[in-house]
Amino acid sequence: MTDQPTVRLSVPERAKAGEVIEIKVMIQHDMESGYRRGSLGEAIPRDIIKHFRCSMHGETIFAAEFHPGVAANPLLSFHMRAQRSGMLTFEWIDQTGVRWSKQAELAVE
Protein backbone atom coordinates (compact mmCIF):
# COMPACT_ATOMS: atom_id res chain seq x y z
CA MET A 1 0.00 0.00 0.00
CA THR A 2 1.72 3.14 -1.20
CA ASP A 3 -0.88 5.83 -0.49
CA GLN A 4 -1.39 7.41 2.91
CA PRO A 5 -4.14 5.28 4.48
CA THR A 6 -7.29 6.76 5.94
CA VAL A 7 -7.26 6.74 9.73
CA ARG A 8 -10.42 7.10 11.81
CA LEU A 9 -10.36 7.91 15.51
CA SER A 10 -13.15 7.87 18.04
CA VAL A 11 -11.82 9.70 21.11
CA PRO A 12 -13.96 11.73 23.49
CA GLU A 13 -12.95 15.40 23.50
CA ARG A 14 -13.53 15.68 27.26
CA ALA A 15 -13.53 13.32 30.22
CA LYS A 16 -13.77 13.67 33.97
CA ALA A 17 -10.68 12.85 36.00
CA GLY A 18 -10.66 9.14 36.81
CA GLU A 19 -13.30 8.29 34.20
CA VAL A 20 -12.70 5.21 32.06
CA ILE A 21 -13.12 6.11 28.39
CA GLU A 22 -13.34 3.98 25.26
CA ILE A 23 -11.08 4.70 22.31
CA LYS A 24 -11.62 3.24 18.85
CA VAL A 25 -9.11 3.42 16.01
CA MET A 26 -9.31 2.12 12.45
CA ILE A 27 -6.74 2.29 9.68
CA GLN A 28 -7.72 1.61 6.09
CA HIS A 29 -5.20 -0.99 4.93
CA ASP A 30 -5.52 -4.08 2.71
CA MET A 31 -3.52 -6.31 5.11
CA GLU A 32 -2.51 -8.75 2.36
CA SER A 33 -1.28 -11.96 3.99
CA GLY A 34 0.88 -13.13 1.09
CA TYR A 35 -1.12 -16.37 0.87
CA ARG A 36 -3.74 -15.24 -1.66
CA ARG A 37 -3.54 -15.51 -5.43
CA GLY A 38 -4.73 -13.00 -8.03
CA SER A 39 -7.15 -13.74 -10.87
CA LEU A 40 -4.27 -15.03 -13.05
CA GLY A 41 -2.85 -17.26 -10.31
CA GLU A 42 -0.04 -14.90 -9.37
CA ALA A 43 0.89 -14.58 -5.71
CA ILE A 44 -0.27 -11.33 -4.12
CA PRO A 45 2.71 -10.04 -2.09
CA ARG A 46 2.46 -9.74 1.66
CA ASP A 47 1.67 -6.20 2.85
CA ILE A 48 0.65 -5.92 6.50
CA ILE A 49 0.83 -3.52 9.38
CA LYS A 50 3.02 -5.07 12.07
CA HIS A 51 2.69 -2.77 15.08
CA PHE A 52 0.25 -0.30 16.61
CA ARG A 53 0.86 1.96 19.60
CA CYS A 54 -1.21 4.57 21.41
CA SER A 55 0.69 6.83 23.78
CA MET A 56 0.22 9.95 25.86
CA HIS A 57 3.02 12.04 27.38
CA GLY A 58 5.48 9.40 26.06
CA GLU A 59 3.78 6.60 28.02
CA THR A 60 2.24 3.66 26.16
CA ILE A 61 -1.50 3.37 26.76
CA PHE A 62 -2.10 0.41 24.43
CA ALA A 63 0.03 -1.55 21.96
CA ALA A 64 -0.69 -4.42 19.56
CA GLU A 65 1.27 -6.59 17.14
CA PHE A 66 -0.47 -7.75 13.96
CA HIS A 67 0.04 -10.95 11.98
CA PRO A 68 -1.03 -12.11 8.48
CA GLY A 69 -4.40 -13.41 9.75
CA VAL A 70 -5.66 -9.93 10.68
CA ALA A 71 -8.50 -8.71 8.45
CA ALA A 72 -8.25 -5.69 6.18
CA ASN A 73 -8.94 -2.28 7.77
CA PRO A 74 -8.11 -3.32 11.34
CA LEU A 75 -10.38 -1.80 13.98
CA LEU A 76 -9.17 -1.64 17.57
CA SER A 77 -11.17 -0.73 20.64
CA PHE A 78 -9.60 -0.25 24.07
CA HIS A 79 -10.18 1.63 27.32
CA MET A 80 -8.07 4.00 29.36
CA ARG A 81 -8.53 5.90 32.59
CA ALA A 82 -8.46 9.65 31.97
CA GLN A 83 -5.98 11.15 34.43
CA ARG A 84 -4.72 14.35 32.81
CA SER A 85 -5.19 16.37 29.68
CA GLY A 86 -2.89 15.86 26.75
CA MET A 87 -2.32 14.70 23.22
CA LEU A 88 -2.94 11.05 22.37
CA THR A 89 -0.60 9.80 19.65
CA PHE A 90 -1.58 6.81 17.52
CA GLU A 91 1.14 5.15 15.44
CA TRP A 92 1.10 2.24 12.97
CA ILE A 93 4.23 0.62 11.48
CA ASP A 94 4.12 -1.69 8.47
CA GLN A 95 6.41 -4.60 7.63
CA THR A 96 8.83 -2.34 5.72
CA GLY A 97 9.15 0.21 8.53
CA VAL A 98 6.80 2.83 7.04
CA ARG A 99 5.03 4.75 9.81
CA TRP A 100 1.68 6.51 9.95
CA SER A 101 0.46 8.53 12.87
CA LYS A 102 -2.43 10.66 13.97
CA GLN A 103 -3.12 12.65 17.12
CA ALA A 104 -6.18 13.58 19.15
CA GLU A 105 -6.47 15.99 22.06
CA LEU A 106 -8.09 14.82 25.31
CA ALA A 107 -9.19 17.39 27.89
CA VAL A 108 -9.57 16.05 31.42
CA GLU A 109 -11.68 18.12 33.83
Residue frames relative to the residue before (quaternion, step in Angstrom):
aa qw qx qy qz dx dy dz
M 1.0000 0.0000 0.0000 0.0000 0.00 0.00 0.00
T 0.1748 -0.8347 0.5188 0.0600 3.55 -0.46 1.20
D 0.6521 0.5143 -0.3230 0.4539 3.60 1.08 -0.60
Q 0.5775 -0.5465 0.4661 0.3881 3.54 -1.27 0.41
P 0.3526 -0.7615 0.4975 0.2198 3.62 -0.56 1.07
T 0.5145 -0.6052 0.5080 0.3332 3.52 -1.28 0.45
V 0.1161 -0.7793 0.6146 0.0392 3.56 -0.92 0.95
R 0.0934 -0.7810 0.6160 0.0433 3.56 -0.92 0.93
L 0.1049 -0.7871 0.6074 0.0242 3.53 -0.96 0.98
S 0.0777 -0.7408 0.6634 0.0714 3.51 -1.17 0.68
V 0.1834 0.7659 -0.5756 0.2203 3.53 -0.13 1.41
P 0.4338 -0.6827 0.5027 0.3050 3.61 -0.77 0.89
E 0.4840 -0.6664 0.4789 0.3038 3.59 -1.01 0.74
R 0.7997 0.1290 -0.0330 0.5855 3.57 1.08 -0.80
A 0.0162 0.7675 -0.6407 0.0085 3.53 -1.23 0.59
K 0.4638 -0.6440 0.5247 0.3080 3.54 -1.22 0.48
A 0.6057 -0.5660 0.4114 0.3788 3.56 -1.09 0.69
G 0.8031 0.2489 -0.2169 0.4960 3.56 -0.84 1.02
E 0.5270 0.6399 -0.4079 0.3826 3.59 1.25 -0.24
V 0.3365 -0.7031 0.5864 0.2205 3.56 -1.10 0.75
I 0.0933 -0.8114 0.5770 0.0095 3.57 -0.70 1.14
E 0.3658 -0.7021 0.5641 0.2346 3.54 -1.24 0.52
I 0.1190 -0.7665 0.6298 0.0422 3.53 -1.03 0.90
K 0.0707 -0.7784 0.6231 0.0283 3.55 -0.98 0.90
V 0.0173 -0.7900 0.6126 -0.0199 3.55 -0.99 0.90
M 0.0125 -0.7808 0.6245 -0.0144 3.55 -1.06 0.82
I 0.0953 -0.7679 0.6308 0.0585 3.54 -1.01 0.85
Q 0.3738 -0.7193 0.5422 0.2211 3.55 -0.89 0.98
H 0.2656 0.7446 -0.5564 0.2559 3.56 -0.38 1.29
D 0.5240 -0.6814 0.4192 0.2920 3.59 -0.90 0.92
M 0.1397 -0.8266 0.5300 0.1276 3.61 1.12 -0.63
E 0.1023 0.8113 -0.5623 0.1227 3.59 0.71 1.09
S 0.3931 -0.7689 0.4680 0.1879 3.56 -0.67 1.16
G 0.4605 -0.6612 0.4673 0.3639 3.59 1.13 -0.58
Y 0.6274 0.5467 -0.3257 0.4487 3.59 1.30 -0.09
R 0.6264 0.5601 -0.3431 0.4197 3.60 1.17 -0.41
R 0.2897 -0.7267 0.5967 0.1786 3.52 -1.33 0.39
G 0.4810 -0.6612 0.4999 0.2854 3.56 -1.16 0.67
S 0.7433 -0.4229 0.2863 0.4321 3.57 -1.31 0.02
L 0.7125 0.4042 -0.2529 0.5148 3.61 1.20 -0.41
G 0.6217 -0.5801 0.3245 0.4144 3.57 1.28 0.26
E 0.4971 0.6602 -0.4305 0.3629 3.57 1.26 -0.02
A 0.5202 -0.6312 0.4760 0.3231 3.56 -1.11 0.71
I 0.3083 -0.7111 0.5997 0.1990 3.57 -0.99 0.85
P 0.4284 -0.7415 0.4450 0.2619 3.62 -0.52 1.11
R 0.5727 -0.5895 0.4600 0.3360 3.51 -1.20 0.68
D 0.1177 0.7579 -0.6309 0.1168 3.56 -1.01 0.92
I 0.2292 0.7920 -0.5292 0.2006 3.57 0.00 1.28
I 0.4603 -0.5876 0.5757 0.3339 3.49 -1.36 0.33
K 0.2828 -0.7897 0.5252 0.1433 3.58 -0.86 0.93
H 0.8323 0.0978 -0.0002 0.5456 3.59 0.88 -0.90
F 0.0788 -0.7457 0.6591 0.0574 3.52 -1.28 0.62
R 0.0330 0.7870 -0.6154 0.0294 3.56 -1.09 0.74
C 0.1137 -0.7360 0.6635 0.0714 3.53 -1.13 0.83
S 0.0465 0.8122 -0.5781 0.0629 3.56 -0.78 1.01
M 0.0976 -0.7553 0.6444 0.0691 3.51 -1.35 0.38
H 0.8307 0.0149 -0.0690 0.5522 3.57 -0.82 1.04
G 0.7022 -0.4830 0.2596 0.4540 3.61 1.07 0.78
E 0.6266 0.5253 -0.3304 0.4715 3.59 1.28 -0.09
T 0.4356 -0.7022 0.4999 0.2594 3.58 -0.87 0.96
I 0.2583 -0.7552 0.5895 0.1243 3.54 -0.88 1.07
F 0.7764 -0.0921 0.1192 0.6119 3.56 0.98 -0.97
A 0.0105 0.7835 -0.6212 0.0097 3.57 -1.07 0.75
A 0.0458 -0.7875 0.6146 0.0051 3.56 -1.17 0.65
E 0.2177 -0.7298 0.6313 0.1462 3.53 -1.26 0.58
F 0.2393 -0.7892 0.5546 0.1113 3.57 -0.84 1.01
H 0.1876 -0.7598 0.6161 0.0890 3.54 -1.28 0.58
P 0.7350 -0.4566 0.2616 0.4277 3.63 -1.20 0.29
G 0.6500 0.5470 -0.3278 0.4133 3.63 1.08 -0.48
V 0.5088 0.6480 -0.4284 0.3709 3.61 1.23 -0.10
A 0.4975 -0.6821 0.4593 0.2763 3.57 -0.92 0.98
A 0.6424 -0.4994 0.4181 0.4039 3.52 -1.34 0.35
N 0.8375 0.1729 -0.1524 0.4954 3.56 -1.25 0.58
P 0.0279 -0.8502 0.5255 0.0150 3.60 0.71 1.04
L 0.1496 -0.7614 0.6291 0.0454 3.52 -1.03 0.98
L 0.0733 -0.7928 0.6050 0.0102 3.55 -0.79 1.05
S 0.0630 -0.7640 0.6416 0.0280 3.52 -1.14 0.73
F 0.1389 0.7810 -0.5965 0.1220 3.57 -0.81 0.99
H 0.3759 -0.7211 0.5447 0.2049 3.56 -1.31 0.34
M 0.0197 -0.7669 0.6405 0.0346 3.52 -1.27 0.50
R 0.4227 -0.6650 0.5486 0.2797 3.53 -1.24 0.48
A 0.3599 -0.7380 0.5344 0.2005 3.57 -0.69 1.11
Q 0.0309 -0.8300 0.5567 -0.0167 3.58 -0.56 1.15
R 0.7941 -0.0731 0.0504 0.6013 3.57 1.08 -0.69
S 0.6036 -0.5762 0.4197 0.3571 3.52 -1.22 0.54
G 0.3068 0.7559 -0.5496 0.1804 3.53 -1.18 0.51
M 0.5846 -0.5630 0.4644 0.3544 3.49 -1.39 -0.06
L 0.2449 -0.7309 0.6208 0.1427 3.55 -0.90 1.01
T 0.1416 -0.7832 0.6026 0.0589 3.56 -0.88 0.97
F 0.1362 -0.7766 0.6141 0.0334 3.54 -0.85 1.09
E 0.0195 0.8204 -0.5685 0.0578 3.59 -0.73 1.03
W 0.1233 -0.7610 0.6357 0.0395 3.54 -1.05 0.97
I 0.0856 -0.7800 0.6183 0.0446 3.60 -1.07 0.76
D 0.2784 -0.7772 0.5383 0.1693 3.58 -0.77 1.00
Q 0.7531 -0.4316 0.2744 0.4139 3.55 -1.33 0.11
T 0.6997 0.4395 -0.2735 0.4924 3.61 1.19 -0.39
G 0.6078 -0.5815 0.3434 0.4177 3.59 1.28 0.03
V 0.4454 0.6691 -0.4742 0.3592 3.61 1.27 0.07
R 0.1817 -0.8010 0.5671 0.0616 3.56 -0.95 0.96
W 0.0811 -0.7376 0.6676 0.0609 3.51 -1.22 0.69
S 0.0259 0.8036 -0.5946 0.0090 3.55 -1.06 0.64
K 0.0549 -0.7550 0.6526 0.0333 3.48 -1.33 0.42
Q 0.2075 -0.7873 0.5704 0.1084 3.57 -1.12 0.60
A 0.0663 -0.7636 0.6409 0.0411 3.52 -1.30 0.50
E 0.3802 -0.7239 0.5363 0.2092 3.55 -0.98 0.90
L 0.0963 -0.7670 0.6326 0.0465 3.56 -1.08 0.83
A 0.1505 -0.7821 0.6009 0.0681 3.58 -0.73 1.09
V 0.1324 -0.7878 0.5998 0.0447 3.56 -0.73 1.11
E 0.2312 -0.7994 0.5482 0.0838 3.54 -0.77 1.15
